[in-house]
Amino acid sequence: MGAKFVFLTLLFIALVLLSLFIGFIYIWLTIAKKDNLVKLLKYKTLKKEKRNIVERLWKPFLRAAEYVAPTTAKYRLFTKENDKVMLDRSGNPFQLSLDGFYGLRYVLFFTFFIFTWLYMIIGMPFGLLLFITTPYLAFFFPNFWIWYKARERQELISEAMPDFLDTVSVTLQAGVGLDTALRQVSNQMEGPLSEEIQRFSREIDLGVTRKIAYQNLLNRNTSRELEILVNSLIQGTALGVPVSTTFKIQADDLRSMRGFRAKEKAAKASPQITLVTTFLVAPSVFFLIIGLLFLNLIYNPEAFGLNVFFG
């Protein structure tokens, strides 16, 4: 067999494996969406142990990223203007700064560069392919990670809004002022919505005008429900309308919308997984099996009794 045939065979196997990888990644993302529906309803019951394990895994990379951040700040390759915005929307996970974010990309790049180089040197399969592709995928992985965290965080904010509005409404009906009610409720609750309201309250305490604080709150988030809340607060302040009743009505409406949205996402998840499995995973597995049988037929015809034809 010529070198061209071997190259085409390896290319075919690489394409099949890539298709499998894309299919499983999509399935993982879809399943993660369904799991988030449970987490949104039981956000306070999330185990801190899992979070600690993730922090331990990321801690060496984050330390290295902060260490090289001053150097990588001079060589910000493939940067975008909305990197800072996406980092804020994701809640700055692990207190990651913008320079640390760029440093993390270089740390992951060189880590996987060295790892895949050693992998290729010892002669493992697909060593050259991994050496060419994996470091660059690792370089852009923080962008995908931040985008995913930002999207997940905004969904958590939207889903926590009805309970937050109910609690604030009850507090306002008890005679507490709006700023005090927001501060008390945000201190008692957990999650990204509580963090955003606390940050809003701190800006007010530091002398930032209410209009600018509202605008900053909207700039950091894309949640439609949070935008509705801010507009209600602005209208209540301008018109002098009691917002406790408005909060109660909005909470009921958002809770109904949350139920319909959860059912819609759950209904869409299964067909999406079926489509990906049918058109990506299943054909890839089929071609992989057929390809292995074809290679075995060529290089080991004795096992099939065909050595007469390939002798």
C-alpha positions in Angstrom: 0.0 0.0 0.0 1.3 3.4 -0.9 1.9 6.4 1.3 -1.1 8.2 -0.3 -3.4 5.4 0.7 -2.1 5.5 4.3 -2.5 9.2 4.4 -6.1 9.0 3.1 -6.9 6.3 5.7 -5.5 8.4 8.5 -7.4 11.4 7.3 -10.6 9.4 7.1 -10.2 8.1 10.7 -9.4 11.6 11.9 -12.6 13.0 10.3 -14.7 10.2 11.8 -13.2 10.9 15.3 -13.7 14.6 14.8 -17.4 14.0 13.9 -17.7 11.8 17.0 -16.1 14.5 19.2 -18.4 17.2 17.9 -21.5 15.0 18.3 -20.6 14.1 21.9 -19.8 17.7 22.8 -23.2 18.8 21.4 -24.9 16.0 23.4 -23.1 17.1 26.5 -24.2 20.7 26.1 -27.8 19.6 25.5 -27.8 17.4 28.6 -26.2 20.2 30.6 -29.1 22.5 29.6 -31.5 19.9 31.1 -29.5 19.6 34.2 -29.5 23.4 34.6 -33.3 23.3 34.8 -33.0 21.2 37.9 -30.2 23.4 39.3 -32.3 26.5 38.7 -35.1 25.1 40.8 -32.7 23.8 43.5 -29.9 26.4 43.3 -29.4 26.5 47.1 -28.8 22.8 47.3 -25.8 22.7 45.0 -23.0 20.9 46.8 -19.9 23.0 47.6 -17.8 19.9 47.4 -18.1 19.8 43.6 -17.3 23.4 43.4 -14.2 22.9 45.5 -13.0 20.1 43.3 -13.4 22.4 40.2 -11.5 25.1 42.0 -8.7 22.7 42.9 -8.4 21.6 39.3 -8.3 25.2 38.0 -6.2 26.7 40.8 -2.7 25.8 39.3 -3.7 27.2 35.9 -5.2 30.4 37.4 -2.1 31.0 39.5 0.0 30.6 36.5 -2.3 32.9 34.5 -2.1 35.7 37.1 1.7 35.3 37.2 2.1 35.7 33.4 -0.7 38.3 33.1 1.7 41.3 33.1 3.7 39.8 30.2 0.7 38.6 28.2 -0.9 42.0 28.5 1.6 43.2 26.0 0.7 40.4 23.5 -3.0 40.2 23.4 -3.6 38.1 20.4 -7.1 37.6 19.0 -8.7 40.0 21.5 -12.2 41.4 21.2 -13.8 44.5 22.6 -16.5 42.5 24.3 -14.0 40.3 26.3 -14.4 42.5 29.3 -18.2 42.5 28.9 -18.4 38.8 28.6 -16.2 38.4 31.7 -18.5 40.7 33.7 -21.6 38.8 32.5 -20.0 35.5 33.6 -19.5 37.0 37.1 -15.7 36.9 36.9 -15.4 33.2 37.8 -12.6 32.5 40.3 -12.1 36.3 40.6 -10.5 36.1 37.1 -9.3 39.5 35.9 -9.1 40.5 32.2 -5.3 40.2 32.2 -5.6 36.9 33.9 -8.1 35.8 31.3 -5.6 36.5 28.5 -2.8 34.9 30.6 -4.9 31.8 31.0 -5.1 31.3 27.2 -1.3 31.3 27.0 -0.9 29.0 29.9 -3.3 26.5 28.4 -1.6 26.8 25.0 1.9 26.1 26.2 0.7 23.4 28.6 -1.0 21.4 25.8 1.9 22.3 23.4 4.4 20.6 25.7 2.0 17.7 26.5 1.2 17.0 22.8 4.8 17.4 21.8 5.9 14.7 24.3 2.9 12.6 23.1 4.1 12.9 19.6 7.8 12.2 20.5 7.0 8.8 22.1 5.2 7.8 18.9 1.6 7.6 20.1 -1.2 7.5 17.4 -2.3 10.8 15.9 0.5 12.5 17.6 1.2 15.0 14.8 -2.5 15.8 14.4 -2.9 16.5 18.1 0.3 18.5 18.2 -1.1 20.7 15.5 -4.6 21.2 16.7 -4.8 20.8 20.4 -2.7 23.7 21.6 -4.8 26.1 19.4 -8.0 24.7 20.7 -6.7 25.1 24.2 -5.8 28.7 23.4 -9.4 29.6 22.5 -11.0 27.4 25.2 -11.2 30.2 27.8 -13.3 32.2 25.3 -15.8 29.3 25.0 -15.7 28.8 28.7 -16.5 32.4 29.5 -19.2 32.5 26.9 -20.8 29.4 28.4 -20.5 30.7 32.0 -22.1 34.0 31.0 -25.0 32.3 29.3 -25.5 30.0 32.3 -25.3 32.9 34.7 -27.9 34.9 32.8 -30.2 32.0 32.8 -29.8 31.6 36.6 -30.6 35.3 37.0 -33.8 35.0 34.9 -35.0 31.9 36.8 -34.3 33.4 40.2 -36.2 36.6 39.5 -39.8 35.4 40.5 -38.7 34.3 44.0 -36.6 37.5 44.4 -39.5 39.7 43.4 -41.9 37.9 45.8 -39.5 38.4 48.7 -38.9 42.0 47.9 -42.7 42.6 47.5 -43.4 41.1 51.0 -40.6 43.2 52.5 -41.9 46.4 50.9 -45.4 45.7 52.2 -44.0 45.4 55.7 -43.0 49.1 55.4 -39.3 48.8 54.5 -37.8 51.2 52.0 -36.9 50.0 48.5 -33.1 50.3 48.9 -33.2 48.6 52.3 -35.5 45.8 51.0 -33.2 45.1 48.0 -30.2 45.1 50.3 -31.8 42.8 52.9 -33.2 40.3 50.3 -29.9 40.1 48.4 -28.0 39.4 51.6 -30.3 36.6 52.5 -30.5 34.9 49.0 -27.7 33.2 47.1 -26.8 33.2 43.4 -25.8 35.6 40.6 -29.0 37.7 41.0 -28.1 38.4 44.6 -24.6 39.3 43.6 -25.7 41.7 41.0 -28.2 43.5 43.4 -25.5 43.6 46.1 -23.1 45.3 43.6 -25.8 47.7 42.6 -26.4 48.6 46.3 -22.7 49.1 46.9 -22.5 51.5 43.9 -25.4 53.5 45.4 -23.6 53.6 48.8 -20.5 54.9 47.1 -22.3 57.9 45.6 -23.0 56.6 42.1 -26.2 58.2 40.8 -29.2 55.8 40.6 -29.5 56.2 36.9 -25.9 55.3 36.2 -26.1 52.3 38.7 -29.2 51.1 36.8 -27.4 51.4 33.5 -24.3 49.6 34.8 -26.6 46.8 36.0 -28.1 46.4 32.6 -24.7 46.6 30.9 -23.4 43.7 33.0 -26.4 41.5 32.2 -28.6 40.4 29.3 -31.4 38.9 31.2 -34.7 40.1 29.9 -36.3 39.6 33.3 -33.7 41.7 35.0 -34.3 44.4 32.4 -38.0 44.3 33.3 -37.2 44.7 37.0 -34.9 47.7 36.3 -37.6 49.4 34.2 -40.1 48.9 36.9 -37.8 50.4 39.5 -37.1 53.4 37.2 -40.8 53.9 36.5 -41.7 53.5 40.2 -39.1 56.1 41.2 -40.2 58.6 38.5 -44.0 58.2 38.9 -44.1 57.5 42.6 -46.1 54.3 42.0 -45.8 51.7 44.8 -43.7 49.0 43.4 -44.7 46.3 45.9 -47.9 45.5 43.9 -46.0 45.7 40.6 -43.4 43.3 41.9 -46.0 40.8 43.0 -47.7 40.8 39.6 -44.4 40.5 37.8 -43.4 37.6 40.0 -46.5 35.7 39.1 -46.1 36.4 35.4 -42.4 35.4 35.4 -43.1 32.2 37.4 -45.6 31.2 34.7 -43.2 32.0 32.0 -40.5 30.0 33.8 -42.7 26.9 33.8 -43.5 27.2 30.1 -39.8 27.9 29.3 -38.6 24.9 31.3 -41.2 22.6 29.5 -40.1 24.0 26.1 -36.4 23.5 26.7 -37.1 19.9 28.0 -39.2 19.2 24.9 -36.5 20.5 22.6 -33.7 18.6 24.2 -34.6 15.1 23.2 -35.2 15.8 19.5 -31.9 17.7 19.3 -30.0 14.7 20.8 -31.8 12.4 18.5 -30.8 14.4 15.4 -27.2 14.7 16.5 -27.0 11.0 17.3 -28.7 10.1 14.0 -26.7 12.3 11.7 -23.3 12.5 13.4 -22.6 9.9 16.0 -24.3 6.8 14.4 -22.8 7.4 10.9 -19.4 8.0 12.4 -19.5 4.8 14.5 -20.7 2.9 11.4 -18.0 4.2 9.2 -15.4 3.6 11.9 -16.4 0.0 12.2 -16.6 -0.5 8.4 -13.2 1.2 8.1 -11.6 -1.0 10.7 -13.0 -4.1 9.0 -11.7 -2.9 5.6 -8.2 -2.3 7.0 -8.3 -5.7 8.7 -9.4 -7.2 5.4 -6.4 -5.7 3.6 -3.7 -6.2 6.2 -4.9 -9.5 7.7 -6.7 -11.4 4.9 -5.9 -14.7 6.5 -8.5 -14.1 9.2 -11.2 -14.0 6.5 -9.8 -16.8 4.3 -9.0 -14.3 1.5 -5.2 -14.6 1.4 -5.6 -16.1 -2.1 -6.8 -12.7 -3.4 -4.4 -10.6 -1.4 -1.4 -12.9 -1.6 
